[in-house]
Amino acid sequence: MNKPAFGFSRTDLTRGEILTIMVGLGLAMLLSALDQTIVATALPTIGQDLDDFAHLPWIVTAYLIAATTVTPLYGKLADIHGVRVMLLIGIFTFVLGSIFCALSPSLTALAVARAVQGMGGGGLIALAQTIIADLVSVRERGRALSYLSIVFAGASVGGPILGGVFAEYLHWSLIFWINLPLGLAAFFMTYFKLGRLPLRRHPHRVDLFGAALLVIASIASLLALSWGGVRYPWSSTPILALLAAALAGWTVFAWRNKTAEEPLIPLAVLADAVIRNAILAGGFGLGTFVALTMFMPIYFEGALRLSADESGFALIPLTVATVTGAAISGRLLSRVRHYKAAPLAALAAAFVSLLAARQFLADLPLAALDALLAIVGLGVGAMLPVTTVCVQSAAPGHDLGTATAVMQFSRQLGAALIVAVFGAIVIGAGHGALVAQAATGADVEALRETFRAAFLVGAFFIALCFFFLARMEERNLHGEG
């Protein structure tokens, strides 16, 4: 028998078989991660080609809503029917939605097809992380997850560039056709090998009423966060109505979760302090990272007068540092007892870096600003594998898929919330147009003042991430095997 790929495997798979599964899982995660970044730069071309600019935001919103709302359902169904079946269903649905997207004759049809895509892509990341939990031991899980973090860096850096190249020099439909070979490769690389994993199925029942409440509350929340301060004022009737619907939906969902015979999200998962604190830390940390990647180009182009492609390259230190932090932290998980020390120190440095960016923004050249952003990326990256592994190790075995999906769902909601806060600060101040016009000195100073406020808010969210990670109990992950 060949040596397992990660030194300590939970299965009798050979090194080659484990590596094949890991590559297949990486491709599955790439489908979901890439489709959240590749579309943005192609939006103007799509709007022009389909002669519809008014409904263009729905291309992004439809995917976001569908992907977020189905994530917990994938986790629950994976615990019932097996994670392999649900992963293959997710890949198939995503590829089918991609074909519909590429063939869409109108923006309305494209938005519907993007929702189908999201219904497939929403479970891919959580299911891939769940399979890793079945594939390798707790002590090696962080190391395995750190390898897959490269996928997110590639999607963050390559997605916008690839989308722009396809839209400008070829045809925008290629940003969807590219998912066909990637999806087929992921499907067949995982179809046969995953059959060798122990089948983990449990006689759960899906609480359909609870699922409907979760979908309603999630849709209302995401629409309010996506449209507030951008499409409608925060005090407008549509946004207030959506916020009221979200509050009512979450309230009734919480009641249902407490009273149902078998709730959609088991109370045993939510009652564990490790899972709660890890989920909160992950949401605040990842949300800050996503918000920075979305809004820093406005500063780069508006204040530093970089071009769009130069702005994309200026984000590379932030994304690469996040992967580096995840890789270092993931490897330390398998080697040290006090695995929280490194991410806590990195988050403290991230907090100081954001405060320094706020204080000295006017005097910071691009290289210095990128260095501070890279420190933030290291902090967030170092936190991610620790919280993922701790959630999975604390969850009961029969609820592993559900717990992993709830973690991913919370991270997506956290990202939407923090992006909305940053958007209210930056876009709400009217600075979004500066990237397309010659800005005066007063305009640039106003933009700097806005980003000073954004960096201060970002530091606050990083502090919350630090707080909840510090509160999380440091249980022994090395007792296994």
C-alpha positions in Angstrom: 0.0 0.0 0.0 1.3 3.5 -0.9 1.9 6.0 1.8 -1.1 8.3 2.4 -0.8 11.8 0.9 -1.0 13.6 4.2 0.8 11.3 6.5 -2.2 10.3 8.5 -5.3 9.3 6.6 -8.7 8.1 7.9 -9.1 5.8 4.9 -7.1 3.0 3.2 -6.8 5.1 0.0 -3.4 5.4 -1.6 -1.5 8.6 -2.0 -2.4 8.8 -5.7 -6.1 8.3 -4.9 -6.1 10.9 -2.2 -4.3 13.4 -4.4 -6.9 12.7 -7.2 -9.7 13.5 -4.8 -8.0 16.6 -3.6 -7.5 17.9 -7.1 -11.2 17.1 -7.9 -12.3 18.9 -4.8 -10.1 21.9 -5.7 -11.8 22.1 -9.1 -15.2 21.9 -7.5 -14.3 24.7 -5.1 -12.8 26.7 -8.1 -16.2 26.5 -9.9 -17.9 28.3 -7.0 -15.1 30.7 -6.1 -14.3 31.7 -9.7 -17.9 32.5 -10.6 -18.1 35.1 -7.8 -15.2 37.0 -9.3 -15.0 36.4 -13.1 -18.4 38.0 -13.9 -17.8 41.5 -12.5 -15.4 42.8 -15.2 -17.7 41.5 -17.9 -20.8 43.2 -16.7 -20.6 46.3 -18.9 -20.1 44.1 -22.0 -23.0 41.8 -21.1 -25.3 44.8 -20.6 -24.3 46.3 -23.9 -24.7 43.0 -25.8 -28.1 42.1 -24.3 -29.2 45.8 -24.4 -30.2 45.9 -20.8 -28.3 47.9 -18.2 -31.1 48.5 -15.7 -31.2 44.9 -14.5 -27.5 44.2 -14.6 -27.0 43.9 -10.8 -29.3 40.9 -10.8 -26.6 38.9 -12.5 -24.6 39.1 -9.3 -27.5 39.3 -6.8 -29.3 36.2 -8.2 -26.2 34.0 -7.8 -25.4 35.4 -4.3 -28.9 34.8 -3.0 -29.3 31.3 -4.5 -25.8 30.1 -3.4 -26.2 31.4 0.2 -29.7 30.1 0.9 -29.1 26.6 -0.3 -25.8 26.1 1.6 -27.3 24.8 4.9 -29.7 22.5 2.9 -26.7 20.9 1.2 -25.1 20.2 4.6 -28.3 18.6 6.0 -28.9 16.5 2.9 -25.3 15.4 2.9 -25.8 14.0 6.4 -28.9 12.2 5.2 -27.9 10.9 1.8 -24.1 11.0 1.9 -21.7 13.8 0.9 -20.6 12.2 -2.3 -24.1 12.2 -3.8 -24.7 15.9 -2.8 -21.3 17.0 -4.2 -22.1 15.4 -7.6 -25.6 16.9 -7.6 -24.0 20.3 -6.9 -21.5 20.0 -9.7 -24.1 18.8 -12.2 -26.5 21.7 -11.3 -23.8 24.2 -11.5 -22.6 23.1 -14.9 -26.2 22.9 -16.2 -26.8 26.5 -15.0 -23.6 27.6 -16.7 -24.8 26.2 -20.0 -28.1 28.1 -19.6 -26.1 31.3 -18.8 -24.0 31.0 -21.9 -27.1 30.5 -24.1 -29.2 33.2 -22.4 -30.9 35.5 -25.0 -31.8 38.2 -22.5 -30.7 39.6 -19.2 -33.8 38.2 -17.5 -33.0 34.7 -18.7 -29.4 35.2 -17.6 -30.4 36.2 -14.1 -32.6 33.1 -13.8 -29.8 30.9 -15.1 -27.4 32.5 -12.6 -29.9 31.5 -9.8 -29.7 27.9 -11.1 -25.9 28.2 -11.1 -26.0 29.4 -7.5 -28.2 26.5 -6.5 -25.4 24.2 -7.5 -22.4 26.3 -6.5 -23.8 27.1 -3.0 -22.9 23.7 -1.6 -19.6 23.0 -3.3 -17.3 24.7 -0.8 -19.0 23.4 2.3 -19.2 19.9 0.8 -15.6 19.9 -0.2 -14.6 20.9 3.3 -16.8 18.1 4.7 -15.2 15.5 2.4 -11.7 16.6 3.7 -13.0 15.9 7.2 -13.8 12.4 6.1 -10.6 12.0 4.1 -7.9 13.0 6.7 -7.6 13.1 10.4 -8.2 16.2 12.5 -4.5 16.8 13.0 -3.8 16.9 9.3 -7.0 18.7 8.3 -5.6 22.2 8.5 -2.7 21.3 6.2 -5.2 19.9 3.6 -7.4 22.9 3.8 -4.4 25.2 3.4 -3.7 23.6 0.0 -7.2 24.4 -1.1 -6.9 28.0 0.0 -4.8 28.4 -3.1 -8.0 28.0 -5.1 -9.5 31.2 -3.6 -6.3 33.2 -4.3 -6.4 32.1 -7.9 -10.0 33.0 -8.2 -9.5 36.4 -6.5 -6.6 37.3 -8.7 -7.3 35.5 -12.0 -11.1 35.8 -12.1 -11.4 39.5 -12.8 -8.5 39.4 -15.3 -9.9 36.3 -17.1 -13.4 37.9 -17.2 -12.1 41.1 -18.7 -10.0 39.3 -21.4 -13.0 37.1 -22.4 -15.4 40.0 -22.6 -13.0 42.4 -24.4 -11.2 40.1 -26.9 -13.5 37.0 -27.3 -17.1 36.7 -26.0 -18.6 37.1 -22.6 -20.3 33.7 -22.8 -16.9 32.1 -22.4 -16.9 33.0 -18.7 -19.7 30.4 -18.4 -18.5 27.9 -21.1 -15.2 27.5 -19.2 -17.2 25.9 -16.4 -18.1 23.0 -18.6 -14.6 21.3 -18.8 -13.8 22.3 -15.2 -17.1 20.8 -14.0 -16.7 17.6 -16.0 -13.2 17.2 -14.7 -14.3 17.7 -11.1 -17.2 15.3 -11.6 -15.2 12.4 -12.9 -12.2 12.9 -10.7 -14.4 12.6 -7.6 -17.1 10.2 -8.9 -15.2 7.0 -8.7 -12.6 7.7 -5.9 -15.2 9.1 -3.4 -17.0 5.8 -3.6 -14.0 4.4 -1.6 -14.7 6.7 1.4 -16.8 5.3 4.3 -20.5 6.1 3.6 -21.7 8.5 6.4 -25.5 8.5 6.2 -27.9 9.1 9.1 -31.7 8.8 9.3 -32.4 12.6 9.5 -35.5 14.3 8.3 -35.5 17.7 6.6 -37.6 20.3 8.4 -39.3 21.7 5.3 -41.0 24.5 7.2 -37.7 25.5 8.8 -36.0 25.3 5.4 -38.6 27.7 3.9 -38.2 30.1 6.8 -34.4 30.1 6.4 -34.8 30.8 2.6 -37.2 33.7 3.2 -35.1 35.3 5.9 -31.9 34.9 3.9 -33.4 36.3 0.7 -34.8 39.3 2.6 -31.5 39.9 4.4 -29.4 39.7 1.3 -31.6 41.9 -0.8 -31.7 44.5 1.9 -27.9 44.4 2.3 -27.3 44.4 -1.5 -29.7 47.2 -2.4 -29.5 49.4 0.7 -27.6 52.6 0.1 -26.9 51.6 -3.6 -30.2 51.0 -5.4 -32.5 52.5 -2.6 -31.7 54.7 0.4 -31.5 52.9 3.7 -34.5 54.7 5.0 -36.7 53.9 1.9 -39.8 51.8 2.1 -38.4 48.8 0.1 -35.3 48.5 2.3 -37.3 49.0 5.6 -39.8 46.4 4.4 -37.0 43.9 3.5 -35.3 44.5 6.9 -38.7 43.9 8.7 -39.3 40.7 6.7 -35.7 39.6 7.5 -36.2 40.2 11.2 -39.5 38.5 11.3 -38.1 35.5 9.3 -35.1 35.0 11.5 -37.3 35.3 14.6 -39.8 32.7 13.4 -36.9 30.5 12.2 -35.3 30.7 15.7 -38.6 29.7 17.3 -39.0 26.8 14.8 -35.4 25.6 15.4 -36.2 25.4 19.2 -39.5 23.6 18.9 -39.2 21.3 15.9 -38.7 17.6 16.6 -35.7 17.6 14.3 -34.7 21.2 13.5 -32.9 22.1 10.2 -29.9 23.3 12.3 -29.6 20.9 15.3 -29.4 22.6 18.7 -26.4 20.5 19.6 -24.5 22.3 16.8 -25.6 25.8 17.9 -25.1 25.0 21.6 -21.4 24.2 21.4 -19.4 27.3 22.4 -16.5 26.3 20.1 -18.7 26.2 17.1 -20.5 29.5 17.9 -17.2 31.4 18.5 -15.5 29.9 15.5 -18.4 30.8 13.2 -18.5 34.4 14.5 -14.8 34.8 14.2 -14.8 33.4 10.6 -17.7 35.7 9.6 -16.1 38.9 10.8 -12.7 38.1 9.5 -13.6 36.8 6.1 -16.2 39.6 5.7 -13.5 42.2 6.2 -11.3 40.5 3.6 -14.1 40.4 1.0 -15.0 44.0 1.6 -11.4 45.2 1.2 -11.0 43.2 -2.1 -14.3 44.8 -3.4 -13.7 48.4 -2.4 -9.9 49.0 -2.4 -10.0 49.3 -6.3 -12.0 52.5 -5.8 -9.2 54.0 -3.7 -6.5 52.7 -6.0 -8.2 54.2 -9.1 -9.7 57.3 -7.5 -6.9 58.4 -5.3 -3.7 56.8 -6.7 -5.0 57.0 -10.3 -4.2 53.5 -11.2 -5.8 51.9 -14.3 -8.3 49.0 -13.9 -5.7 46.3 -14.6 -3.1 48.0 -12.4 -5.7 48.1 -9.6 -6.2 44.4 -10.0 -2.5 43.7 -9.6 -2.4 46.0 -6.6 -4.8 43.6 -4.8 -2.4 40.6 -5.3 -0.5 41.2 -2.0 -3.7 41.1 0.0 -4.9 37.8 -1.6 -1.6 36.1 -1.7 -0.9 37.0 1.9 -4.3 35.4 2.9 -3.3 32.2 1.2 0.1 32.3 2.9 -1.4 32.9 6.3 -3.8 29.9 5.8 -0.9 27.7 4.7 1.3 28.5 7.7 -1.6 28.2 10.2 -2.8 25.0 8.6 0.6 23.4 8.9 0.9 24.6 12.5 -2.4 22.9 13.4 -0.8 19.5 13.0 2.4 20.4 14.9 1.6 22.6 17.9 -0.7 22.3 20.9 -1.6 26.0 21.2 -2.7 26.5 17.7 -4.6 29.7 18.4 -1.4 31.7 19.3 -0.3 32.3 15.7 -3.7 33.5 14.3 -4.3 35.7 17.3 -0.9 37.3 16.9 -1.6 37.8 13.2 -5.0 39.3 13.8 -3.5 41.7 16.3 -1.0 42.8 13.7 -3.9 43.1 11.2 -5.7 45.4 13.6 -2.7 47.6 14.0 -2.1 47.7 10.3 -5.6 48.9 9.6 -5.2 51.6 12.2 -1.9 52.6 10.7 -3.5 52.8 7.2 -6.2 55.0 8.6 -3.7 57.3 10.4 -1.1 57.7 7.7 -3.2 57.2 4.5 -2.3 60.5 2.9 1.5 59.8 3.1 1.4 56.1 2.1 2.8 55.2 -1.3 1.2 52.1 -3.0 4.0 49.8 -1.8 3.5 50.7 1.9 -0.3 50.5 1.6 0.0 47.1 0.0 2.3 45.9 2.8 -0.3 46.9 5.4 -3.0 45.2 3.4 -0.8 42.1 3.2 -0.6 42.0 7.0 -4.4 42.1 7.2 -4.5 39.2 4.7 -2.1 37.2 6.8 -4.3 37.6 9.9 -7.5 36.6 8.1 -5.8 33.7 6.4 -4.3 32.4 9.6 -7.7 32.4 11.2 -9.6 30.5 8.5 -8.2 26.9 8.8 -8.3 27.1 12.6 -12.0 28.0 12.8 -12.9 25.4 10.1 -11.1 22.5 11.8 -12.4 23.5 15.2 -16.0 23.6 14.0 -15.6 20.2 12.3 -13.9 18.6 15.3 -16.5 19.9 17.8 -19.5 18.8 15.7 -21.1 15.4 16.3 -20.2 13.0 13.5 -23.8 12.7 12.3 -24.0 16.5 12.0 -20.6 17.1 10.4 -22.1 18.2 7.0 -24.7 20.4 8.7 -22.1 22.1 10.9 -19.7 22.7 8.0 -22.5 24.2 5.9 -23.7 26.4 8.7 -20.2 27.7 9.1 -20.0 28.5 5.3 -23.5 30.0 5.4 -22.5 32.3 8.3 -19.3 33.4 6.5 -21.3 34.4 3.4 -23.9 36.3 5.4 -21.1 38.0 7.4 -19.4 39.0 4.1 -22.7 40.4 2.8 -23.2 42.4 6.0 -19.7 43.9 6.1 -19.7 44.6 2.4 -22.9 46.5 2.9 -21.3 48.5 5.7 -18.3 49.4 3.6 -20.6 50.2 0.7 -22.6 52.6 2.8 -19.4 54.3 3.7 -17.7 54.4 0.3 -20.5 54.3 -2.3 -22.9 56.2 0.0 -20.5 59.1 0.1 -20.7 59.3 -3.7 -17.1 58.4 -4.4 -17.7 55.5 -6.8 -17.7 57.8 -9.8 -14.2 59.0 -9.1 -12.7 56.1 -10.9 -14.1 57.3 -14.1 -13.2 60.9 -14.1 -10.4 63.3 -13.4 -10.5 64.0 -9.7 -9.5 67.3 -8.1 -7.4 67.6 -5.0 -10.4 68.1 -2.9 -12.1 65.0 -4.4 -9.0 62.9 -3.6 -8.9 64.2 0.0 -12.6 63.5 0.5 -12.0 60.0 -0.8 -9.1 59.5 1.6 -11.3 60.7 4.5 -13.9 58.2 3.5 -11.4 55.3 3.4 -10.0 56.5 6.8 -13.5 55.7 8.1 -13.6 52.4 6.2 -10.3 51.3 7.7 -11.4 52.2 11.2 -14.6 50.1 10.7 -12.4 47.3 9.3 -10.2 47.4 12.3 -13.4 47.1 14.5 -14.5 44.0 12.6 -11.0 42.5 12.9 -11.1 43.2 16.6 -14.4 41.3 16.8 -12.8 38.4 14.9 -9.9 38.4 17.4 -12.3 38.6 20.4 -14.4 35.6 19.3 -11.3 33.5 18.3 -9.8 34.3 21.7 -13.0 33.2 23.5 -13.0 29.9 21.6 -11.9 27.0 23.7 -8.6 25.5 22.6 -9.5 21.8 22.6 -6.9 19.1 21.9 -6.9 18.3 18.2 -4.0 15.9 18.5 -5.5 13.1 20.5 -6.7 11.2 17.4 -4.6 8.4 16.1 
